[in-house]
């Protein structure tokens, strides 16, 4: 494995960390009652009720699929809790696109992703560890991700650290553009389907803690990335809890799509930082000028 692959894989994982975390926590709790009666109320009232109900959710099993044009396609499966900051474990599998090819060259097609309130950890292959002093875990602190991504990184950090299970509900309420699509059965659960279109830059101004300068820079980055709006669909069951969420947006790299399902609410979730002796800090690795201390090669 050459050093360029190691560097690019590490940077790509940083992006996937944020995308997966935010997408996964965009929705919430799934009820166990199948085919329940769906209450007929106005879209806004229903969403407000769902927002309150999902605020009480504590944990759930999550499975999702995400794709961005020809750049990447991946699945994520695991469990997350949000009672005291985002925590949990997901198995991310790269199923297609340029990123999948890159990760194969880095010695893996899937990895364990671990979320903690202040950082994200990615478990890498033995081949990758040869470039990081034998250490298998890469640590990405959210502060470092913010610095890495500039204004968009600051927004990314804000979204992850303040992610709540009902984020997608808040997105639709903030959009001012939400409608009831109809009643549908999702995996045996009776639901009501709602849809809306979100202006991404406008939403960032309403929901993030970014400064005026950061928001201006973010809007410029979003424009350059070809991202303007995000179409969000959610399915709410008779307990005012979310069962499914989808997001679709156009980007300069192609169409972005995400679909997430939630089950087994209340499941016990344990997530701790990996052993320090088997962990490499991504920021330190980059600060060292690309050299992985103790490794067999360089990251440059």
C-alpha positions as a Markdown table, in Angstrom:
| # | Residue | x | y | z |
|---|---|---|---|---|
| 1 | Unk | 0.0 | 0.0 | 0.0 |
| 2 | Unk | 1.5 | 3.4 | -0.9 |
| 3 | Unk | 1.4 | 6.5 | 1.2 |
| 4 | Unk | -1.0 | 8.4 | -1.1 |
| 5 | Unk | -3.7 | 5.8 | -0.6 |
| 6 | Unk | -3.2 | 5.9 | 3.2 |
| 7 | Unk | -3.6 | 9.7 | 3.2 |
| 8 | Unk | -6.6 | 9.8 | 0.9 |
| 9 | Unk | -8.3 | 7.0 | 2.7 |
| 10 | Unk | -7.8 | 8.8 | 6.0 |
| 11 | Unk | -9.3 | 12.0 | 4.7 |
| 12 | Unk | -12.2 | 10.2 | 3.1 |
| 13 | Unk | -13.0 | 8.4 | 6.4 |
| 14 | Unk | -13.2 | 11.9 | 8.0 |
| 15 | Unk | -16.0 | 12.9 | 5.6 |
| 16 | Unk | -17.8 | 9.5 | 6.0 |
| 17 | Unk | -17.7 | 9.9 | 9.7 |
| 18 | Unk | -19.7 | 13.1 | 9.6 |
| 19 | Unk | -22.0 | 12.0 | 6.8 |
| 20 | Unk | -22.9 | 8.8 | 8.5 |
| 21 | Unk | -23.3 | 10.2 | 12.0 |
| 22 | Unk | -25.5 | 13.1 | 11.0 |
| 23 | Unk | -27.6 | 11.0 | 8.6 |
| 24 | Unk | -28.1 | 8.2 | 11.2 |
| 25 | Unk | -29.2 | 10.6 | 13.9 |
| 26 | Unk | -31.6 | 12.4 | 11.6 |
| 27 | Unk | -34.5 | 10.4 | 12.9 |
| 28 | Unk | -35.6 | 8.4 | 15.9 |
| 29 | Unk | -37.5 | 5.7 | 17.6 |
| 30 | Unk | -39.5 | 2.9 | 15.9 |
| 31 | Unk | -42.5 | 1.3 | 17.5 |
| 32 | Unk | -43.2 | -2.4 | 17.6 |
| 33 | Unk | -46.9 | -2.2 | 16.8 |
| 34 | Unk | -47.7 | -3.3 | 13.3 |
| 35 | Unk | -50.5 | -1.9 | 11.3 |
| 36 | Unk | -51.6 | 0.5 | 14.0 |
| 37 | Unk | -54.1 | 3.2 | 13.3 |
| 38 | Unk | -52.6 | 6.5 | 12.1 |
| 39 | Unk | -54.0 | 9.7 | 13.6 |
| 40 | Unk | -55.2 | 12.3 | 11.1 |
| 41 | Unk | -53.9 | 15.7 | 12.1 |
| 42 | Unk | -52.3 | 18.6 | 10.2 |
| 43 | Unk | -48.7 | 18.1 | 9.0 |
| 44 | Unk | -47.3 | 20.8 | 11.4 |
| 45 | Unk | -49.2 | 19.5 | 14.4 |
| 46 | Unk | -48.1 | 15.9 | 13.6 |
| 47 | Unk | -44.5 | 16.9 | 13.2 |
| 48 | Unk | -44.5 | 18.9 | 16.5 |
| 49 | Unk | -45.9 | 15.9 | 18.3 |
| 50 | Unk | -43.3 | 13.6 | 16.7 |
| 51 | Unk | -40.6 | 16.0 | 17.7 |
| 52 | Unk | -41.6 | 15.9 | 21.3 |
| 53 | Unk | -42.0 | 12.1 | 21.3 |
| 54 | Unk | -38.7 | 11.5 | 19.7 |
| 55 | Unk | -36.9 | 13.8 | 22.1 |
| 56 | Unk | -37.7 | 11.1 | 24.7 |
| 57 | Unk | -36.0 | 8.3 | 22.7 |
| 58 | Unk | -32.8 | 6.9 | 24.1 |
| 59 | Unk | -31.3 | 4.4 | 21.7 |
| 60 | Unk | -32.1 | 2.3 | 18.7 |
| 61 | Unk | -30.6 | -0.1 | 16.1 |
| 62 | Unk | -29.9 | 1.7 | 12.9 |
| 63 | Unk | -29.4 | 0.6 | 9.3 |
| 64 | Unk | -28.9 | 2.9 | 6.4 |
| 65 | Unk | -27.7 | 3.1 | 2.8 |
| 66 | Unk | -26.0 | 6.2 | 1.4 |
| 67 | Unk | -24.7 | 7.1 | -2.1 |
| 68 | Unk | -23.1 | 10.1 | -3.8 |
| 69 | Unk | -22.9 | 9.8 | -7.6 |
| 70 | Unk | -20.0 | 7.7 | -8.6 |
| 71 | Unk | -18.0 | 8.8 | -5.6 |
| 72 | Unk | -19.3 | 6.4 | -3.0 |
| 73 | Unk | -22.0 | 3.9 | -2.0 |
| 74 | Unk | -22.1 | 2.4 | 1.5 |
| 75 | Unk | -24.2 | 0.8 | 4.1 |
| 76 | Unk | -24.2 | 1.3 | 7.9 |
| 77 | Unk | -25.5 | -1.1 | 10.5 |
| 78 | Unk | -25.4 | -0.9 | 14.3 |
| 79 | Unk | -26.8 | 0.9 | 17.3 |
| 80 | Unk | -26.7 | 4.4 | 18.6 |
| 81 | Unk | -27.7 | 6.2 | 21.8 |
| 82 | Unk | -28.2 | 10.0 | 22.1 |
| 83 | Unk | -29.2 | 10.4 | 25.8 |
| 84 | Unk | -25.9 | 12.1 | 26.7 |
| 85 | Unk | -24.3 | 13.1 | 23.4 |
| 86 | Unk | -24.0 | 10.8 | 20.4 |
| 87 | Unk | -22.5 | 7.4 | 21.2 |
| 88 | Unk | -22.6 | 4.1 | 19.4 |
| 89 | Unk | -21.1 | 1.6 | 17.0 |
| 90 | Unk | -21.8 | 1.1 | 13.3 |
| 91 | Unk | -20.3 | -1.3 | 10.8 |
| 92 | Unk | -19.7 | 0.7 | 7.6 |
| 93 | Unk | -19.4 | -1.3 | 4.4 |
| 94 | Unk | -18.2 | 0.3 | 1.2 |
| 95 | Unk | -20.3 | -1.2 | -1.6 |
| 96 | Unk | -19.4 | 0.9 | -4.7 |
| 97 | Unk | -17.9 | 4.0 | -6.1 |
| 98 | Unk | -14.4 | 5.5 | -6.0 |
| 99 | Unk | -14.2 | 5.3 | -2.2 |
| 100 | Unk | -14.9 | 1.6 | -2.2 |
| 101 | Unk | -12.0 | 1.0 | -4.6 |
| 102 | Unk | -9.8 | 3.2 | -2.5 |
| 103 | Unk | -10.7 | 1.3 | 0.7 |
| 104 | Unk | -10.0 | -2.0 | -1.0 |
| 105 | Unk | -6.5 | -0.8 | -1.8 |
| 106 | Unk | -6.2 | 0.2 | 1.8 |
| 107 | Unk | -6.9 | -3.4 | 2.7 |
| 108 | Unk | -10.6 | -3.3 | 3.7 |
| 109 | Unk | -14.1 | -3.1 | 2.4 |
| 110 | Unk | -15.8 | -2.5 | 5.8 |
| 111 | Unk | -14.8 | -1.1 | 9.1 |
| 112 | Unk | -16.1 | -0.5 | 12.6 |
| 113 | Unk | -17.1 | 3.1 | 13.3 |
| 114 | Unk | -17.3 | 4.2 | 16.9 |
| 115 | Unk | -19.0 | 7.5 | 17.9 |
| 116 | Unk | -18.3 | 9.3 | 21.2 |
| 117 | Unk | -19.5 | 12.8 | 22.2 |
| 118 | Unk | -16.1 | 14.4 | 21.3 |
| 119 | Unk | -14.6 | 12.2 | 18.7 |
| 120 | Unk | -15.1 | 9.5 | 16.0 |
| 121 | Unk | -13.0 | 6.4 | 15.7 |
| 122 | Unk | -12.4 | 4.2 | 12.7 |
| 123 | Unk | -11.0 | 0.7 | 13.0 |
| 124 | Unk | -8.6 | 0.0 | 10.1 |
| 125 | Unk | -7.1 | -3.1 | 8.5 |
| 126 | Unk | -3.8 | -4.7 | 9.5 |
| 127 | Unk | -2.3 | -3.5 | 6.2 |
| 128 | Unk | -3.3 | 0.1 | 7.0 |
| 129 | Unk | -2.0 | -0.3 | 10.5 |
| 130 | Unk | 1.5 | -0.9 | 9.1 |
| 131 | Unk | 1.5 | 2.7 | 8.1 |
| 132 | Unk | 0.5 | 4.0 | 11.5 |
| 133 | Unk | 3.0 | 2.3 | 13.8 |
| 134 | Unk | 0.9 | -0.8 | 14.1 |
| 135 | Unk | -2.2 | 1.0 | 15.4 |
| 136 | Unk | -5.6 | 0.0 | 14.1 |
| 137 | Unk | -7.8 | 2.8 | 15.3 |
| 138 | Unk | -7.8 | 6.3 | 13.7 |
| 139 | Unk | -9.2 | 9.0 | 16.0 |
| 140 | Unk | -11.0 | 12.1 | 14.5 |
| 141 | Unk | -11.9 | 14.7 | 17.1 |
| 142 | Unk | -14.8 | 16.9 | 16.1 |
| 143 | Unk | -12.7 | 19.9 | 16.7 |
| 144 | Unk | -10.1 | 18.6 | 14.2 |
| 145 | Unk | -12.9 | 17.8 | 11.7 |
| 146 | Unk | -14.1 | 21.4 | 12.0 |
| 147 | Unk | -10.6 | 22.7 | 11.3 |
| 148 | Unk | -10.2 | 20.3 | 8.4 |
| 149 | Unk | -13.4 | 21.4 | 6.7 |
| 150 | Unk | -13.3 | 25.1 | 7.3 |
| 151 | Unk | -16.8 | 26.6 | 7.5 |
| 152 | Unk | -18.4 | 23.4 | 6.4 |
| 153 | Unk | -16.3 | 21.6 | 9.0 |
| 154 | Unk | -17.6 | 23.9 | 11.7 |
| 155 | Unk | -21.2 | 23.2 | 10.6 |
| 156 | Unk | -20.4 | 19.4 | 10.5 |
| 157 | Unk | -19.1 | 19.5 | 14.1 |
| 158 | Unk | -22.1 | 21.5 | 15.3 |
| 159 | Unk | -24.5 | 19.0 | 13.6 |
| 160 | Unk | -22.8 | 15.9 | 15.1 |
| 161 | Unk | -22.4 | 17.2 | 18.6 |
| 162 | Unk | -26.0 | 18.6 | 18.7 |
| 163 | Unk | -27.6 | 15.7 | 16.8 |
| 164 | Unk | -30.9 | 14.6 | 18.3 |
| 165 | Unk | -33.0 | 11.7 | 17.1 |
| 166 | Unk | -35.7 | 14.1 | 15.8 |
| 167 | Unk | -33.3 | 16.2 | 13.7 |
| 168 | Unk | -35.2 | 15.4 | 10.4 |
| 169 | Unk | -38.4 | 16.4 | 12.0 |
| 170 | Unk | -36.9 | 19.7 | 13.0 |
| 171 | Unk | -35.6 | 20.1 | 9.5 |
| 172 | Unk | -39.0 | 19.8 | 8.0 |
| 173 | Unk | -40.5 | 22.2 | 10.6 |
| 174 | Unk | -37.8 | 24.7 | 9.9 |
| 175 | Unk | -38.2 | 24.4 | 6.1 |
| 176 | Unk | -41.7 | 25.9 | 6.1 |
| 177 | Unk | -42.4 | 23.5 | 3.2 |
| 178 | Unk | -44.0 | 20.2 | 4.4 |
| 179 | Unk | -46.9 | 18.2 | 3.2 |
| 180 | Unk | -48.6 | 15.0 | 4.0 |
| 181 | Unk | -48.1 | 12.4 | 1.2 |
| 182 | Unk | -50.3 | 9.7 | 2.5 |
| 183 | Unk | -50.6 | 6.6 | 4.7 |
| 184 | Unk | -48.2 | 3.7 | 4.0 |
| 185 | Unk | -47.0 | 0.5 | 5.6 |
| 186 | Unk | -43.3 | 0.3 | 6.2 |
| 187 | Unk | -42.0 | -3.2 | 7.1 |
| 188 | Unk | -45.3 | -4.1 | 8.7 |
| 189 | Unk | -45.8 | -0.8 | 10.6 |
| 190 | Unk | -48.6 | 1.6 | 9.7 |
| 191 | Unk | -47.2 | 5.1 | 9.1 |
| 192 | Unk | -48.0 | 8.5 | 7.8 |
| 193 | Unk | -45.6 | 9.8 | 5.2 |
| 194 | Unk | -44.5 | 13.5 | 5.2 |
| 195 | Unk | -42.2 | 15.3 | 2.7 |
| 196 | Unk | -40.6 | 18.7 | 2.4 |
| 197 | Unk | -37.7 | 20.5 | 0.7 |
| 198 | Unk | -35.1 | 22.2 | 2.8 |
| 199 | Unk | -32.9 | 25.1 | 1.8 |
| 200 | Unk | -29.6 | 23.8 | 3.2 |
| 201 | Unk | -27.8 | 27.2 | 3.7 |
| 202 | Unk | -31.0 | 28.7 | 5.2 |
| 203 | Unk | -31.4 | 25.8 | 7.6 |
| 204 | Unk | -27.8 | 26.2 | 8.7 |
| 205 | Unk | -28.5 | 29.8 | 9.6 |
| 206 | Unk | -31.6 | 28.8 | 11.6 |
| 207 | Unk | -30.3 | 25.8 | 13.5 |
| 208 | Unk | -26.5 | 26.1 | 13.9 |
| 209 | Unk | -24.3 | 28.2 | 16.2 |
| 210 | Unk | -22.2 | 29.5 | 13.4 |
| 211 | Unk | -21.1 | 33.1 | 13.2 |
| 212 | Unk | -22.1 | 35.4 | 10.4 |
| 213 | Unk | -18.6 | 35.0 | 8.8 |
| 214 | Unk | -18.8 | 31.2 | 9.1 |
| 215 | Unk | -22.3 | 31.1 | 7.6 |
| 216 | Unk | -21.1 | 33.2 | 4.7 |
| 217 | Unk | -18.2 | 30.9 | 4.1 |
| 218 | Unk | -20.4 | 27.9 | 4.4 |
| 219 | Unk | -22.9 | 29.2 | 1.8 |
| 220 | Unk | -19.9 | 29.7 | -0.6 |
| 221 | Unk | -18.7 | 26.2 | 0.0 |
| 222 | Unk | -22.2 | 24.8 | -0.5 |
| 223 | Unk | -22.5 | 26.7 | -3.8 |
| 224 | Unk | -19.2 | 25.4 | -5.0 |
| 225 | Unk | -20.3 | 21.9 | -4.1 |
| 226 | Unk | -23.5 | 22.3 | -6.0 |
| 227 | Unk | -25.7 | 21.8 | -2.9 |
| 228 | Unk | -28.7 | 24.0 | -2.6 |
| 229 | Unk | -31.7 | 22.0 | -1.4 |
| 230 | Unk | -32.4 | 18.7 | 0.4 |
| 231 | Unk | -35.6 | 16.8 | -0.1 |
| 232 | Unk | -36.5 | 15.0 | 3.2 |
| 233 | Unk | -39.2 | 12.3 | 3.6 |
| 234 | Unk | -40.1 | 10.8 | 7.0 |
| 235 | Unk | -42.6 | 8.1 | 8.0 |
| 236 | Unk | -44.2 | 8.4 | 11.5 |
| 237 | Unk | -46.0 | 5.6 | 13.2 |
| 238 | Unk | -49.1 | 5.7 | 15.4 |
| 239 | Unk | -46.9 | 6.4 | 18.5 |
| 240 | Unk | -45.7 | 9.6 | 16.9 |
| 241 | Unk | -42.3 | 8.0 | 16.4 |
| 242 | Unk | -40.2 | 7.8 | 13.2 |
| 243 | Unk | -39.8 | 4.6 | 11.3 |
| 244 | Unk | -37.9 | 5.6 | 8.2 |
| 245 | Unk | -36.2 | 8.7 | 6.7 |
| 246 | Unk | -34.9 | 9.5 | 3.3 |
| 247 | Unk | -32.9 | 12.4 | 2.0 |
| 248 | Unk | -32.1 | 13.4 | -1.6 |
| 249 | Unk | -29.9 | 16.2 | -2.9 |
| 250 | Unk | -28.0 | 17.2 | -6.0 |
| 251 | Unk | -24.3 | 17.9 | -5.6 |
| 252 | Unk | -21.4 | 18.7 | -7.9 |
| 253 | Unk | -20.4 | 15.0 | -7.6 |
| 254 | Unk | -23.8 | 13.6 | -8.4 |
| 255 | Unk | -27.0 | 12.7 | -6.7 |
| 256 | Unk | -26.8 | 12.1 | -2.9 |
| 257 | Unk | -29.3 | 9.8 | -1.4 |
| 258 | Unk | -29.7 | 8.4 | 2.1 |
| 259 | Unk | -32.3 | 6.0 | 3.5 |
| 260 | Unk | -32.4 | 5.1 | 7.2 |
| 261 | Unk | -34.5 | 2.6 | 9.2 |
| 262 | Unk | -34.8 | 2.4 | 13.0 |
| 263 | Unk | -35.7 | -0.6 | 15.2 |
| 264 | Unk | -35.3 | -2.1 | 18.6 |
| 265 | Unk | -35.6 | 1.1 | 20.6 |
| 266 | Unk | -34.3 | 1.0 | 24.1 |
| 267 | Unk | -31.5 | -1.4 | 23.1 |
| 268 | Unk | -28.5 | -1.2 | 25.4 |
| 269 | Unk | -25.6 | 0.6 | 23.7 |
| 270 | Unk | -22.1 | 0.7 | 25.1 |
| 271 | Unk | -19.3 | 2.7 | 23.4 |
| 272 | Unk | -15.9 | 3.5 | 24.8 |
| 273 | Unk | -12.7 | 5.0 | 23.4 |
| 274 | Unk | -10.5 | 2.2 | 22.0 |
| 275 | Unk | -7.2 | 1.4 | 23.8 |
| 276 | Unk | -4.8 | 4.4 | 23.6 |
| 277 | Unk | -2.0 | 2.0 | 22.6 |
| 278 | Unk | -3.9 | 0.9 | 19.5 |
| 279 | Unk | -5.1 | 4.4 | 18.5 |
| 280 | Unk | -3.5 | 7.0 | 16.2 |
| 281 | Unk | -4.7 | 10.6 | 16.2 |
| 282 | Unk | -5.4 | 11.7 | 12.7 |
| 283 | Unk | -4.5 | 15.3 | 13.4 |
| 284 | Unk | -1.2 | 14.3 | 14.9 |
| 285 | Unk | -0.5 | 12.1 | 11.9 |
| 286 | Unk | -1.1 | 15.1 | 9.6 |
| 287 | Unk | 0.9 | 17.5 | 11.7 |
| 288 | Unk | 3.9 | 15.2 | 11.6 |
| 289 | Unk | 4.3 | 16.1 | 8.0 |
| 290 | Unk | 2.7 | 13.0 | 6.8 |
| 291 | Unk | 5.0 | 10.5 | 8.6 |
| 292 | Unk | 3.3 | 7.9 | 10.7 |
| 293 | Unk | 5.5 | 7.5 | 13.7 |
| 294 | Unk | 6.8 | 4.0 | 14.0 |
| 295 | Unk | 5.2 | 3.0 | 10.7 |
| 296 | Unk | 6.8 | 1.4 | 7.7 |
| 297 | Unk | 6.1 | 4.2 | 5.4 |
| 298 | Unk | 4.9 | 7.8 | 5.1 |
| 299 | Unk | 1.5 | 9.4 | 4.7 |
| 300 | Unk | 2.0 | 12.1 | 2.2 |
